[in-house]
């Protein structure tokens, strides 16, 4: 079964979402944002002097949650 929801085609298998088909421009936007996030993580890691990638990712995720909470509130 294929459902259309929020501009995305969702392909269900046995009643569970299995795949999505998105417009190319949406995918390209997502890919660009992903690349920008990884670039920011690398920049943060270099600037902070923190050598542990897991620690850097924790810091980035914490900052991301703060920004999202501020945007909602």
mmCIF file as Biopython writes it, N, C-alpha, C and O atoms, coordinates in Angstrom:
data_model
#
loop_
_atom_site.group_PDB
_atom_site.id
_atom_site.type_symbol
_atom_site.label_atom_id
_atom_site.label_alt_id
_atom_site.label_comp_id
_atom_site.label_asym_id
_atom_site.label_entity_id
_atom_site.label_seq_id
_atom_site.pdbx_PDB_ins_code
_atom_site.Cartn_x
_atom_site.Cartn_y
_atom_site.Cartn_z
_atom_site.occupancy
_atom_site.B_iso_or_equiv
_atom_site.auth_seq_id
_atom_site.auth_asym_id
_atom_site.pdbx_PDB_model_num
ATOM 1   N N  . UNK A ? 1  ? 0.844  -1.167 0.000  1.0 0.0 1  A 1 
ATOM 2   C CA . UNK A ? 1  ? 0.000  0.000  0.000  1.0 0.0 1  A 1 
ATOM 3   C C  . UNK A ? 1  ? 0.894  1.237  0.000  1.0 0.0 1  A 1 
ATOM 4   O O  . UNK A ? 1  ? 1.934  1.256  0.659  1.0 0.0 1  A 1 
ATOM 5   N N  . UNK A ? 2  ? 0.496  2.252  -0.727 1.0 0.0 2  A 1 
ATOM 6   C CA . UNK A ? 2  ? 1.235  3.507  -0.784 1.0 0.0 2  A 1 
ATOM 7   C C  . UNK A ? 2  ? 0.337  4.617  -0.257 1.0 0.0 2  A 1 
ATOM 8   O O  . UNK A ? 2  ? -0.795 4.781  -0.713 1.0 0.0 2  A 1 
ATOM 9   N N  . UNK A ? 3  ? 0.845  5.370  0.698  1.0 0.0 3  A 1 
ATOM 10  C CA . UNK A ? 3  ? 0.128  6.503  1.264  1.0 0.0 3  A 1 
ATOM 11  C C  . UNK A ? 3  ? 0.864  7.786  0.899  1.0 0.0 3  A 1 
ATOM 12  O O  . UNK A ? 3  ? 2.085  7.787  0.741  1.0 0.0 3  A 1 
ATOM 13  N N  . UNK A ? 4  ? 0.125  8.865  0.767  1.0 0.0 4  A 1 
ATOM 14  C CA . UNK A ? 4  ? 0.737  10.168 0.498  1.0 0.0 4  A 1 
ATOM 15  C C  . UNK A ? 4  ? 0.527  11.019 1.738  1.0 0.0 4  A 1 
ATOM 16  O O  . UNK A ? 4  ? -0.610 11.289 2.126  1.0 0.0 4  A 1 
ATOM 17  N N  . UNK A ? 5  ? 1.632  11.446 2.368  1.0 0.0 5  A 1 
ATOM 18  C CA . UNK A ? 5  ? 1.521  12.190 3.620  1.0 0.0 5  A 1 
ATOM 19  C C  . UNK A ? 5  ? 2.609  13.251 3.672  1.0 0.0 5  A 1 
ATOM 20  O O  . UNK A ? 5  ? 3.792  12.930 3.550  1.0 0.0 5  A 1 
ATOM 21  N N  . UNK A ? 6  ? 2.231  14.496 3.850  1.0 0.0 6  A 1 
ATOM 22  C CA . UNK A ? 6  ? 3.171  15.611 3.985  1.0 0.0 6  A 1 
ATOM 23  C C  . UNK A ? 6  ? 4.143  15.686 2.814  1.0 0.0 6  A 1 
ATOM 24  O O  . UNK A ? 6  ? 5.330  15.943 3.017  1.0 0.0 6  A 1 
ATOM 25  N N  . UNK A ? 7  ? 3.667  15.470 1.608  1.0 0.0 7  A 1 
ATOM 26  C CA . UNK A ? 7  ? 4.509  15.592 0.425  1.0 0.0 7  A 1 
ATOM 27  C C  . UNK A ? 7  ? 5.408  14.404 0.165  1.0 0.0 7  A 1 
ATOM 28  O O  . UNK A ? 7  ? 6.302  14.478 -0.678 1.0 0.0 7  A 1 
ATOM 29  N N  . UNK A ? 8  ? 5.188  13.307 0.877  1.0 0.0 8  A 1 
ATOM 30  C CA . UNK A ? 8  ? 6.035  12.114 0.738  1.0 0.0 8  A 1 
ATOM 31  C C  . UNK A ? 8  ? 5.137  10.907 0.501  1.0 0.0 8  A 1 
ATOM 32  O O  . UNK A ? 8  ? 4.101  10.756 1.148  1.0 0.0 8  A 1 
ATOM 33  N N  . UNK A ? 9  ? 5.539  10.059 -0.422 1.0 0.0 9  A 1 
ATOM 34  C CA . UNK A ? 9  ? 4.846  8.785  -0.626 1.0 0.0 9  A 1 
ATOM 35  C C  . UNK A ? 9  ? 5.463  7.768  0.317  1.0 0.0 9  A 1 
ATOM 36  O O  . UNK A ? 9  ? 6.671  7.530  0.279  1.0 0.0 9  A 1 
ATOM 37  N N  . UNK A ? 10 ? 4.636  7.166  1.165  1.0 0.0 10 A 1 
ATOM 38  C CA . UNK A ? 10 ? 5.101  6.169  2.131  1.0 0.0 10 A 1 
ATOM 39  C C  . UNK A ? 10 ? 4.612  4.800  1.681  1.0 0.0 10 A 1 
ATOM 40  O O  . UNK A ? 10 ? 3.411  4.584  1.522  1.0 0.0 10 A 1 
ATOM 41  N N  . UNK A ? 11 ? 5.531  3.893  1.480  1.0 0.0 11 A 1 
ATOM 42  C CA . UNK A ? 11 ? 5.203  2.541  1.044  1.0 0.0 11 A 1 
ATOM 43  C C  . UNK A ? 11 ? 5.165  1.651  2.281  1.0 0.0 11 A 1 
ATOM 44  O O  . UNK A ? 11 ? 6.164  1.493  2.983  1.0 0.0 11 A 1 
ATOM 45  N N  . UNK A ? 12 ? 3.996  1.076  2.532  1.0 0.0 12 A 1 
ATOM 46  C CA . UNK A ? 12 ? 3.831  0.187  3.679  1.0 0.0 12 A 1 
ATOM 47  C C  . UNK A ? 12 ? 3.958  -1.263 3.264  1.0 0.0 12 A 1 
ATOM 48  O O  . UNK A ? 12 ? 3.545  -1.663 2.176  1.0 0.0 12 A 1 
ATOM 49  N N  . UNK A ? 13 ? 4.537  -2.029 4.155  1.0 0.0 13 A 1 
ATOM 50  C CA . UNK A ? 13 ? 4.638  -3.475 3.952  1.0 0.0 13 A 1 
ATOM 51  C C  . UNK A ? 13 ? 4.159  -4.138 5.227  1.0 0.0 13 A 1 
ATOM 52  O O  . UNK A ? 13 ? 4.710  -3.914 6.305  1.0 0.0 13 A 1 
ATOM 53  N N  . UNK A ? 14 ? 3.140  -4.945 5.095  1.0 0.0 14 A 1 
ATOM 54  C CA . UNK A ? 14 ? 2.521  -5.601 6.242  1.0 0.0 14 A 1 
ATOM 55  C C  . UNK A ? 14 ? 2.057  -4.597 7.289  1.0 0.0 14 A 1 
ATOM 56  O O  . UNK A ? 14 ? 2.154  -4.838 8.493  1.0 0.0 14 A 1 
ATOM 57  N N  . UNK A ? 15 ? 1.550  -3.466 6.803  1.0 0.0 15 A 1 
ATOM 58  C CA . UNK A ? 15 ? 1.006  -2.451 7.686  1.0 0.0 15 A 1 
ATOM 59  C C  . UNK A ? 15 ? 2.028  -1.535 8.334  1.0 0.0 15 A 1 
ATOM 60  O O  . UNK A ? 15 ? 1.654  -0.667 9.122  1.0 0.0 15 A 1 
ATOM 61  N N  . UNK A ? 16 ? 3.307  -1.701 8.025  1.0 0.0 16 A 1 
ATOM 62  C CA . UNK A ? 16 ? 4.362  -0.883 8.612  1.0 0.0 16 A 1 
ATOM 63  C C  . UNK A ? 16 ? 5.084  -0.097 7.515  1.0 0.0 16 A 1 
ATOM 64  O O  . UNK A ? 16 ? 5.288  -0.612 6.416  1.0 0.0 16 A 1 
ATOM 65  N N  . UNK A ? 17 ? 5.473  1.156  7.809  1.0 0.0 17 A 1 
ATOM 66  C CA . UNK A ? 17 ? 6.237  1.917  6.812  1.0 0.0 17 A 1 
ATOM 67  C C  . UNK A ? 17 ? 7.531  1.189  6.462  1.0 0.0 17 A 1 
ATOM 68  O O  . UNK A ? 17 ? 8.284  0.792  7.352  1.0 0.0 17 A 1 
ATOM 69  N N  . UNK A ? 18 ? 7.789  1.014  5.166  1.0 0.0 18 A 1 
ATOM 70  C CA . UNK A ? 18 ? 8.979  0.288  4.730  1.0 0.0 18 A 1 
ATOM 71  C C  . UNK A ? 18 ? 9.903  1.164  3.892  1.0 0.0 18 A 1 
ATOM 72  O O  . UNK A ? 18 ? 11.123 1.012  3.967  1.0 0.0 18 A 1 
ATOM 73  N N  . UNK A ? 19 ? 9.354  2.068  3.101  1.0 0.0 19 A 1 
ATOM 74  C CA . UNK A ? 19 ? 10.140 2.916  2.212  1.0 0.0 19 A 1 
ATOM 75  C C  . UNK A ? 19 ? 9.410  4.237  2.028  1.0 0.0 19 A 1 
ATOM 76  O O  . UNK A ? 19 ? 8.209  4.343  2.277  1.0 0.0 19 A 1 
ATOM 77  N N  . UNK A ? 20 ? 10.150 5.230  1.591  1.0 0.0 20 A 1 
ATOM 78  C CA . UNK A ? 20 ? 9.527  6.491  1.211  1.0 0.0 20 A 1 
ATOM 79  C C  . UNK A ? 20 ? 10.041 6.905  -0.159 1.0 0.0 20 A 1 
ATOM 80  O O  . UNK A ? 20 ? 11.153 6.559  -0.561 1.0 0.0 20 A 1 
ATOM 81  N N  . UNK A ? 21 ? 9.210  7.646  -0.858 1.0 0.0 21 A 1 
ATOM 82  C CA . UNK A ? 21 ? 9.604  8.238  -2.129 1.0 0.0 21 A 1 
ATOM 83  C C  . UNK A ? 21 ? 9.348  9.729  -1.959 1.0 0.0 21 A 1 
ATOM 84  O O  . UNK A ? 21 ? 8.210  10.156 -1.763 1.0 0.0 21 A 1 
ATOM 85  N N  . UNK A ? 22 ? 10.415 10.516 -2.036 1.0 0.0 22 A 1 
ATOM 86  C CA . UNK A ? 22 ? 10.298 11.951 -1.826 1.0 0.0 22 A 1 
ATOM 87  C C  . UNK A ? 22 ? 10.647 12.697 -3.109 1.0 0.0 22 A 1 
ATOM 88  O O  . UNK A ? 22 ? 11.349 12.168 -3.971 1.0 0.0 22 A 1 
ATOM 89  N N  . UNK A ? 23 ? 10.158 13.915 -3.230 1.0 0.0 23 A 1 
ATOM 90  C CA . UNK A ? 23 ? 10.573 14.729 -4.379 1.0 0.0 23 A 1 
ATOM 91  C C  . UNK A ? 23 ? 12.080 14.975 -4.320 1.0 0.0 23 A 1 
ATOM 92  O O  . UNK A ? 23 ? 12.651 15.089 -3.236 1.0 0.0 23 A 1 
ATOM 93  N N  . UNK A ? 24 ? 12.710 15.054 -5.470 1.0 0.0 24 A 1 
ATOM 94  C CA . UNK A ? 24 ? 14.161 15.227 -5.542 1.0 0.0 24 A 1 
ATOM 95  C C  . UNK A ? 24 ? 14.614 16.480 -4.806 1.0 0.0 24 A 1 
ATOM 96  O O  . UNK A ? 24 ? 15.636 16.457 -4.121 1.0 0.0 24 A 1 
ATOM 97  N N  . UNK A ? 25 ? 13.869 17.570 -4.939 1.0 0.0 25 A 1 
ATOM 98  C CA . UNK A ? 25 ? 14.287 18.801 -4.268 1.0 0.0 25 A 1 
ATOM 99  C C  . UNK A ? 25 ? 14.272 18.641 -2.747 1.0 0.0 25 A 1 
ATOM 100 O O  . UNK A ? 25 ? 15.112 19.227 -2.065 1.0 0.0 25 A 1 
ATOM 101 N N  . UNK A ? 26 ? 13.348 17.873 -2.211 1.0 0.0 26 A 1 
ATOM 102 C CA . UNK A ? 26 ? 13.321 17.607 -0.771 1.0 0.0 26 A 1 
ATOM 103 C C  . UNK A ? 26 ? 14.520 16.790 -0.337 1.0 0.0 26 A 1 
ATOM 104 O O  . UNK A ? 26 ? 15.123 17.059 0.702  1.0 0.0 26 A 1 
ATOM 105 N N  . UNK A ? 27 ? 14.861 15.796 -1.134 1.0 0.0 27 A 1 
ATOM 106 C CA . UNK A ? 27 ? 16.036 14.967 -0.835 1.0 0.0 27 A 1 
ATOM 107 C C  . UNK A ? 27 ? 17.304 15.806 -0.896 1.0 0.0 27 A 1 
ATOM 108 O O  . UNK A ? 27 ? 18.162 15.706 -0.019 1.0 0.0 27 A 1 
ATOM 109 N N  . UNK A ? 28 ? 17.424 16.627 -1.923 1.0 0.0 28 A 1 
ATOM 110 C CA . UNK A ? 28 ? 18.619 17.458 -2.069 1.0 0.0 28 A 1 
ATOM 111 C C  . UNK A ? 28 ? 18.753 18.428 -0.903 1.0 0.0 28 A 1 
ATOM 112 O O  . UNK A ? 28 ? 19.858 18.667 -0.417 1.0 0.0 28 A 1 
ATOM 113 N N  . UNK A ? 29 ? 17.637 18.985 -0.454 1.0 0.0 29 A 1 
ATOM 114 C CA . UNK A ? 29 ? 17.651 19.892 0.690  1.0 0.0 29 A 1 
ATOM 115 C C  . UNK A ? 29 ? 18.098 19.148 1.950  1.0 0.0 29 A 1 
ATOM 116 O O  . UNK A ? 29 ? 18.919 19.653 2.716  1.0 0.0 29 A 1 
ATOM 117 N N  . UNK A ? 30 ? 17.558 17.954 2.158  1.0 0.0 30 A 1 
ATOM 118 C CA . UNK A ? 30 ? 17.945 17.142 3.308  1.0 0.0 30 A 1 
ATOM 119 C C  . UNK A ? 30 ? 19.439 16.827 3.255  1.0 0.0 30 A 1 
ATOM 120 O O  . UNK A ? 30 ? 20.133 16.931 4.266  1.0 0.0 30 A 1 
ATOM 121 N N  . UNK A ? 31 ? 19.927 16.447 2.094  1.0 0.0 31 A 1 
ATOM 122 C CA . UNK A ? 31 ? 21.347 16.093 1.943  1.0 0.0 31 A 1 
ATOM 123 C C  . UNK A ? 31 ? 22.231 17.301 2.258  1.0 0.0 31 A 1 
ATOM 124 O O  . UNK A ? 31 ? 23.245 17.163 2.943  1.0 0.0 31 A 1 
ATOM 125 N N  . UNK A ? 32 ? 21.859 18.467 1.768  1.0 0.0 32 A 1 
ATOM 126 C CA . UNK A ? 32 ? 22.620 19.688 2.029  1.0 0.0 32 A 1 
ATOM 127 C C  . UNK A ? 32 ? 22.644 20.003 3.528  1.0 0.0 32 A 1 
ATOM 128 O O  . UNK A ? 32 ? 23.693 20.335 4.080  1.0 0.0 32 A 1 
ATOM 129 N N  . UNK A ? 33 ? 21.495 19.898 4.175  1.0 0.0 33 A 1 
ATOM 130 C CA . UNK A ? 33 ? 21.430 20.148 5.616  1.0 0.0 33 A 1 
ATOM 131 C C  . UNK A ? 33 ? 22.282 19.145 6.391  1.0 0.0 33 A 1 
ATOM 132 O O  . UNK A ? 33 ? 22.935 19.503 7.371  1.0 0.0 33 A 1 
ATOM 133 N N  . UNK A ? 34 ? 22.271 17.906 5.954  1.0 0.0 34 A 1 
ATOM 134 C CA . UNK A ? 34 ? 23.083 16.865 6.589  1.0 0.0 34 A 1 
ATOM 135 C C  . UNK A ? 34 ? 24.564 17.196 6.457  1.0 0.0 34 A 1 
ATOM 136 O O  . UNK A ? 34 ? 25.311 17.097 7.430  1.0 0.0 34 A 1 
ATOM 137 N N  . UNK A ? 35 ? 24.988 17.584 5.273  1.0 0.0 35 A 1 
ATOM 138 C CA . UNK A ? 35 ? 26.384 17.940 5.047  1.0 0.0 35 A 1 
ATOM 139 C C  . UNK A ? 35 ? 26.786 19.136 5.903  1.0 0.0 35 A 1 
ATOM 140 O O  . UNK A ? 35 ? 27.876 19.162 6.475  1.0 0.0 35 A 1 
ATOM 141 N N  . UNK A ? 36 ? 25.888 20.137 5.987  1.0 0.0 36 A 1 
ATOM 142 C CA . UNK A ? 36 ? 26.167 21.317 6.799  1.0 0.0 36 A 1 
ATOM 143 C C  . UNK A ? 36 ? 26.306 20.948 8.273  1.0 0.0 36 A 1 
ATOM 144 O O  . UNK A ? 36 ? 27.170 21.483 8.967  1.0 0.0 36 A 1 
ATOM 145 N N  . UNK A ? 37 ? 25.455 20.033 8.756  1.0 0.0 37 A 1 
ATOM 146 C CA . UNK A ? 37 ? 25.560 19.582 10.144 1.0 0.0 37 A 1 
ATOM 147 C C  . UNK A ? 37 ? 26.908 18.917 10.399 1.0 0.0 37 A 1 
ATOM 148 O O  . UNK A ? 37 ? 27.572 19.217 11.391 1.0 0.0 37 A 1 
ATOM 149 N N  . UNK A ? 38 ? 27.313 18.019 9.510  1.0 0.0 38 A 1 
ATOM 150 C CA . UNK A ? 38 ? 28.603 17.343 9.697  1.0 0.0 38 A 1 
ATOM 151 C C  . UNK A ? 38 ? 29.759 18.330 9.614  1.0 0.0 38 A 1 
ATOM 152 O O  . UNK A ? 38 ? 30.743 18.185 10.338 1.0 0.0 38 A 1 
ATOM 153 N N  . UNK A ? 39 ? 29.656 19.329 8.747  1.0 0.0 39 A 1 
ATOM 154 C CA . UNK A ? 39 ? 30.686 20.368 8.677  1.0 0.0 39 A 1 
ATOM 155 C C  . UNK A ? 39 ? 30.762 21.136 9.991  1.0 0.0 39 A 1 
ATOM 156 O O  . UNK A ? 39 ? 31.852 21.423 10.486 1.0 0.0 39 A 1 
ATOM 157 N N  . UNK A ? 40 ? 29.605 21.468 10.553 1.0 0.0 40 A 1 
ATOM 158 C CA . UNK A ? 40 ? 29.585 22.178 11.833 1.0 0.0 40 A 1 
ATOM 159 C C  . UNK A ? 40 ? 30.174 21.333 12.955 1.0 0.0 40 A 1 
ATOM 160 O O  . UNK A ? 40 ? 30.888 21.848 13.815 1.0 0.0 40 A 1 
ATOM 161 N N  . UNK A ? 41 ? 29.878 20.049 12.947 1.0 0.0 41 A 1 
ATOM 162 C CA . UNK A ? 41 ? 30.439 19.153 13.963 1.0 0.0 41 A 1 
ATOM 163 C C  . UNK A ? 41 ? 31.959 19.141 13.856 1.0 0.0 41 A 1 
ATOM 164 O O  . UNK A ? 41 ? 32.657 19.220 14.867 1.0 0.0 41 A 1 
ATOM 165 N N  . UNK A ? 42 ? 32.471 19.043 12.633 1.0 0.0 42 A 1 
ATOM 166 C CA . UNK A ? 42 ? 33.926 19.051 12.449 1.0 0.0 42 A 1 
ATOM 167 C C  . UNK A ? 42 ? 34.541 20.374 12.891 1.0 0.0 42 A 1 
ATOM 168 O O  . UNK A ? 42 ? 35.588 20.387 13.539 1.0 0.0 42 A 1 
ATOM 169 N N  . UNK A ? 43 ? 33.899 21.480 12.545 1.0 0.0 43 A 1 
ATOM 170 C CA . UNK A ? 43 ? 34.400 22.786 12.961 1.0 0.0 43 A 1 
ATOM 171 C C  . UNK A ? 43 ? 34.400 22.920 14.478 1.0 0.0 43 A 1 
ATOM 172 O O  . UNK A ? 43 ? 35.358 23.423 15.064 1.0 0.0 43 A 1 
ATOM 173 N N  . UNK A ? 44 ? 33.327 22.470 15.106 1.0 0.0 44 A 1 
ATOM 174 C CA . UNK A ? 44 ? 33.229 22.526 16.560 1.0 0.0 44 A 1 
ATOM 175 C C  . UNK A ? 44 ? 34.325 21.680 17.196 1.0 0.0 44 A 1 
ATOM 176 O O  . UNK A ? 44 ? 34.968 22.099 18.158 1.0 0.0 44 A 1 
ATOM 177 N N  . UNK A ? 45 ? 34.525 20.505 16.656 1.0 0.0 45 A 1 
ATOM 178 C CA . UNK A ? 45 ? 35.546 19.607 17.198 1.0 0.0 45 A 1 
ATOM 179 C C  . UNK A ? 45 ? 36.927 20.247 17.102 1.0 0.0 45 A 1 
ATOM 180 O O  . UNK A ? 45 ? 37.699 20.198 18.060 1.0 0.0 45 A 1 
ATOM 181 N N  . UNK A ? 46 ? 37.239 20.834 15.980 1.0 0.0 46 A 1 
ATOM 182 C CA . UNK A ? 46 ? 38.543 21.474 15.799 1.0 0.0 46 A 1 
ATOM 183 C C  . UNK A ? 46 ? 38.698 22.688 16.712 1.0 0.0 46 A 1 
ATOM 184 O O  . UNK A ? 46 ? 39.763 22.892 17.294 1.0 0.0 46 A 1 
ATOM 185 N N  . UNK A ? 47 ? 37.654 23.486 16.839 1.0 0.0 47 A 1 
ATOM 186 C CA . UNK A ? 47 ? 37.733 24.705 17.638 1.0 0.0 47 A 1 
ATOM 187 C C  . UNK A ? 47 ? 37.769 24.421 19.133 1.0 0.0 47 A 1 
ATOM 188 O O  . UNK A ? 47 ? 38.395 25.158 19.894 1.0 0.0 47 A 1 
ATOM 189 N N  . UNK A ? 48 ? 37.101 23.355 19.550 1.0 0.0 48 A 1 
ATOM 190 C CA . UNK A ? 48 ? 36.998 23.077 20.986 1.0 0.0 48 A 1 
ATOM 191 C C  . UNK A ? 48 ? 38.203 22.320 21.530 1.0 0.0 48 A 1 
ATOM 192 O O  . UNK A ? 48 ? 38.476 22.354 22.730 1.0 0.0 48 A 1 
ATOM 193 N N  . UNK A ? 49 ? 38.916 21.643 20.648 1.0 0.0 49 A 1 
ATOM 194 C CA . UNK A ? 49 ? 40.041 20.846 21.109 1.0 0.0 49 A 1 
ATOM 195 C C  . UNK A ? 49 ? 39.616 19.534 21.745 1.0 0.0 49 A 1 
ATOM 196 O O  . UNK A ? 49 ? 40.446 18.792 22.269 1.0 0.0 49 A 1 
ATOM 197 N N  . UNK A ? 50 ? 38.324 19.253 21.699 1.0 0.0 50 A 1 
ATOM 198 C CA . UNK A ? 50 ? 37.836 17.984 22.249 1.0 0.0 50 A 1 
ATOM 199 C C  . UNK A ? 50 ? 38.193 16.881 21.260 1.0 0.0 50 A 1 
ATOM 200 O O  . UNK A ? 50 ? 37.838 16.958 20.083 1.0 0.0 50 A 1 
ATOM 201 N N  . UNK A ? 51 ? 38.883 15.872 21.729 1.0 0.0 51 A 1 
ATOM 202 C CA . UNK A ? 51 ? 39.320 14.815 20.832 1.0 0.0 51 A 1 
ATOM 203 C C  . UNK A ? 51 ? 38.344 13.671 20.684 1.0 0.0 51 A 1 
ATOM 204 O O  . UNK A ? 51 ? 38.421 12.919 19.713 1.0 0.0 51 A 1 
ATOM 205 N N  . UNK A ? 52 ? 37.424 13.521 21.629 1.0 0.0 52 A 1 
ATOM 206 C CA . UNK A ? 52 ? 36.503 12.385 21.621 1.0 0.0 52 A 1 
ATOM 207 C C  . UNK A ? 52 ? 35.281 12.704 20.753 1.0 0.0 52 A 1 
ATOM 208 O O  . UNK A ? 52 ? 34.480 13.562 21.123 1.0 0.0 52 A 1 
ATOM 209 N N  . UNK A ? 53 ? 35.123 12.033 19.606 1.0 0.0 53 A 1 
ATOM 210 C CA . UNK A ? 53 ? 33.973 12.319 18.728 1.0 0.0 53 A 1 
ATOM 211 C C  . UNK A ? 53 ? 32.630 12.110 19.412 1.0 0.0 53 A 1 
ATOM 212 O O  . UNK A ? 53 ? 31.674 12.828 19.118 1.0 0.0 53 A 1 
ATOM 213 N N  . UNK A ? 54 ? 32.537 11.139 20.319 1.0 0.0 54 A 1 
ATOM 214 C CA . UNK A ? 54 ? 31.268 10.913 21.027 1.0 0.0 54 A 1 
ATOM 215 C C  . UNK A ? 54 ? 30.924 12.106 21.922 1.0 0.0 54 A 1 
ATOM 216 O O  . UNK A ? 54 ? 29.758 12.487 22.031 1.0 0.0 54 A 1 
ATOM 217 N N  . UNK A ? 55 ? 31.925 12.685 22.551 1.0 0.0 55 A 1 
ATOM 218 C CA . UNK A ? 55 ? 31.695 13.860 23.390 1.0 0.0 55 A 1 
ATOM 219 C C  . UNK A ? 55 ? 31.247 15.046 22.534 1.0 0.0 55 A 1 
ATOM 220 O O  . UNK A ? 55 ? 30.352 15.799 22.918 1.0 0.0 55 A 1 
ATOM 221 N N  . UNK A ? 56 ? 31.873 15.199 21.389 1.0 0.0 56 A 1 
ATOM 222 C CA . UNK A ? 56 ? 31.478 16.268 20.475 1.0 0.0 56 A 1 
ATOM 223 C C  . UNK A ? 56 ? 30.029 16.083 20.053 1.0 0.0 56 A 1 
ATOM 224 O O  . UNK A ? 56 ? 29.260 17.044 20.048 1.0 0.0 56 A 1 
ATOM 225 N N  . UNK A ? 57 ? 29.650 14.872 19.704 1.0 0.0 57 A 1 
ATOM 226 C CA . UNK A ? 57 ? 28.280 14.617 19.255 1.0 0.0 57 A 1 
ATOM 227 C C  . UNK A ? 57 ? 27.289 14.881 20.386 1.0 0.0 57 A 1 
ATOM 228 O O  . UNK A ? 57 ? 26.207 15.412 20.137 1.0 0.0 57 A 1 
ATOM 229 N N  . UNK A ? 58 ? 27.631 14.528 21.607 1.0 0.0 58 A 1 
ATOM 230 C CA . UNK A ? 58 ? 26.746 14.829 22.739 1.0 0.0 58 A 1 
ATOM 231 C C  . UNK A ? 58 ? 26.539 16.336 22.868 1.0 0.0 58 A 1 
ATOM 232 O O  . UNK A ? 58 ? 25.419 16.798 23.086 1.0 0.0 58 A 1 
ATOM 233 N N  . UNK A ? 59 ? 27.617 17.095 22.734 1.0 0.0 59 A 1 
ATOM 234 C CA . UNK A ? 59 ? 27.530 18.559 22.825 1.0 0.0 59 A 1 
ATOM 235 C C  . UNK A ? 59 ? 26.661 19.119 21.694 1.0 0.0 59 A 1 
ATOM 236 O O  . UNK A ? 59 ? 25.836 20.004 21.921 1.0 0.0 59 A 1 
ATOM 237 N N  . UNK A ? 60 ? 26.844 18.617 20.514 1.0 0.0 60 A 1 
ATOM 238 C CA . UNK A ? 60 ? 26.068 19.089 19.359 1.0 0.0 60 A 1 
ATOM 239 C C  . UNK A ? 60 ? 24.593 18.759 19.540 1.0 0.0 60 A 1 
ATOM 240 O O  . UNK A ? 60 ? 23.738 19.608 19.290 1.0 0.0 60 A 1 
ATOM 241 N N  . UNK A ? 61 ? 24.282 17.538 19.969 1.0 0.0 61 A 1 
ATOM 242 C CA . UNK A ? 61 ? 22.885 17.149 20.162 1.0 0.0 61 A 1 
ATOM 243 C C  . UNK A ? 61 ? 22.231 17.970 21.265 1.0 0.0 61 A 1 
ATOM 244 O O  . UNK A ? 61 ? 21.061 18.338 21.156 1.0 0.0 61 A 1 
ATOM 245 N N  . UNK A ? 62 ? 22.977 18.258 22.320 1.0 0.0 62 A 1 
ATOM 246 C CA . UNK A ? 62 ? 22.449 19.102 23.388 1.0 0.0 62 A 1 
ATOM 247 C C  . UNK A ? 62 ? 22.130 20.504 22.862 1.0 0.0 62 A 1 
ATOM 248 O O  . UNK A ? 62 ? 21.067 21.052 23.155 1.0 0.0 62 A 1 
ATOM 249 N N  . UNK A ? 63 ? 23.043 21.076 22.091 1.0 0.0 63 A 1 
ATOM 250 C CA . UNK A ? 63 ? 22.817 22.396 21.505 1.0 0.0 63 A 1 
ATOM 251 C C  . UNK A ? 63 ? 21.616 22.373 20.561 1.0 0.0 63 A 1 
ATOM 252 O O  . UNK A ? 63 ? 20.820 23.313 20.532 1.0 0.0 63 A 1 
ATOM 253 N N  . UNK A ? 64 ? 21.494 21.298 19.796 1.0 0.0 64 A 1 
ATOM 254 C CA . UNK A ? 64 ? 20.377 21.152 18.858 1.0 0.0 64 A 1 
ATOM 255 C C  . UNK A ? 64 ? 19.050 21.126 19.625 1.0 0.0 64 A 1 
ATOM 256 O O  . UNK A ? 64 ? 18.085 21.761 19.200 1.0 0.0 64 A 1 
ATOM 257 N N  . UNK A ? 65 ? 18.990 20.414 20.729 1.0 0.0 65 A 1 
ATOM 258 C CA . UNK A ? 65 ? 17.764 20.340 21.518 1.0 0.0 65 A 1 
ATOM 259 C C  . UNK A ? 65 ? 17.395 21.704 22.108 1.0 0.0 65 A 1 
ATOM 260 O O  . UNK A ? 65 ? 16.220 22.063 22.181 1.0 0.0 65 A 1 
ATOM 261 N N  . UNK A ? 66 ? 18.417 22.457 22.526 1.0 0.0 66 A 1 
ATOM 262 C CA . UNK A ? 66 ? 18.165 23.786 23.080 1.0 0.0 66 A 1 
ATOM 263 C C  . UNK A ? 66 ? 17.582 24.699 22.008 1.0 0.0 66 A 1 
ATOM 264 O O  . UNK A ? 66 ? 16.634 25.438 22.270 1.0 0.0 66 A 1 
ATOM 265 N N  . UNK A ? 67 ? 18.145 24.650 20.804 1.0 0.0 67 A 1 
ATOM 266 C CA . UNK A ? 67 ? 17.664 25.494 19.703 1.0 0.0 67 A 1 
ATOM 267 C C  . UNK A ? 67 ? 16.246 25.107 19.324 1.0 0.0 67 A 1 
ATOM 268 O O  . UNK A ? 67 ? 15.401 25.975 19.105 1.0 0.0 67 A 1 
ATOM 269 N N  . UNK A ? 68 ? 15.981 23.811 19.245 1.0 0.0 68 A 1 
ATOM 270 C CA . UNK A ? 68 ? 14.624 23.366 18.884 1.0 0.0 68 A 1 
ATOM 271 C C  . UNK A ? 68 ? 13.604 23.777 19.946 1.0 0.0 68 A 1 
ATOM 272 O O  . UNK A ? 68 ? 12.500 24.209 19.615 1.0 0.0 68 A 1 
ATOM 273 N N  . UNK A ? 69 ? 13.973 23.642 21.220 1.0 0.0 69 A 1 
ATOM 274 C CA . UNK A ? 69 ? 13.052 24.027 22.301 1.0 0.0 69 A 1 
ATOM 275 C C  . UNK A ? 69 ? 12.766 25.520 22.244 1.0 0.0 69 A 1 
ATOM 276 O O  . UNK A ? 69 ? 11.630 25.933 22.477 1.0 0.0 69 A 1 
ATOM 277 N N  . UNK A ? 70 ? 13.756 26.330 21.944 1.0 0.0 70 A 1 
ATOM 278 C CA . UNK A ? 70 ? 13.578 27.771 21.845 1.0 0.0 70 A 1 
ATOM 279 C C  . UNK A ? 70 ? 12.675 28.121 20.661 1.0 0.0 70 A 1 
ATOM 280 O O  . UNK A ? 70 ? 11.883 29.060 20.743 1.0 0.0 70 A 1 
ATOM 281 N N  . UNK A ? 71 ? 12.789 27.377 19.572 1.0 0.0 71 A 1 
ATOM 282 C CA . UNK A ? 71 ? 11.981 27.641 18.378 1.0 0.0 71 A 1 
ATOM 283 C C  . UNK A ? 71 ? 10.513 27.315 18.631 1.0 0.0 71 A 1 
ATOM 284 O O  . UNK A ? 71 ? 9.624  27.989 18.111 1.0 0.0 71 A 1 
ATOM 285 N N  . UNK A ? 72 ? 10.261 26.281 19.429 1.0 0.0 72 A 1 
ATOM 286 C CA . UNK A ? 72 ? 8.881  25.850 19.722 1.0 0.0 72 A 1 
ATOM 287 C C  . UNK A ? 72 ? 8.246  26.765 20.754 1.0 0.0 72 A 1 
ATOM 288 O O  . UNK A ? 72 ? 7.077  27.136 20.639 1.0 0.0 72 A 1 
ATOM 289 N N  . UNK A ? 73 ? 9.024  27.125 21.758 1.0 0.0 73 A 1 
ATOM 290 C CA . UNK A ? 73 ? 8.496  27.918 22.888 1.0 0.0 73 A 1 
ATOM 291 C C  . UNK A ? 73 ? 8.451  29.341 22.582 1.0 0.0 73 A 1 
ATOM 292 O O  . UNK A ? 73 ? 8.035  30.140 23.421 1.0 0.0 73 A 1 
#
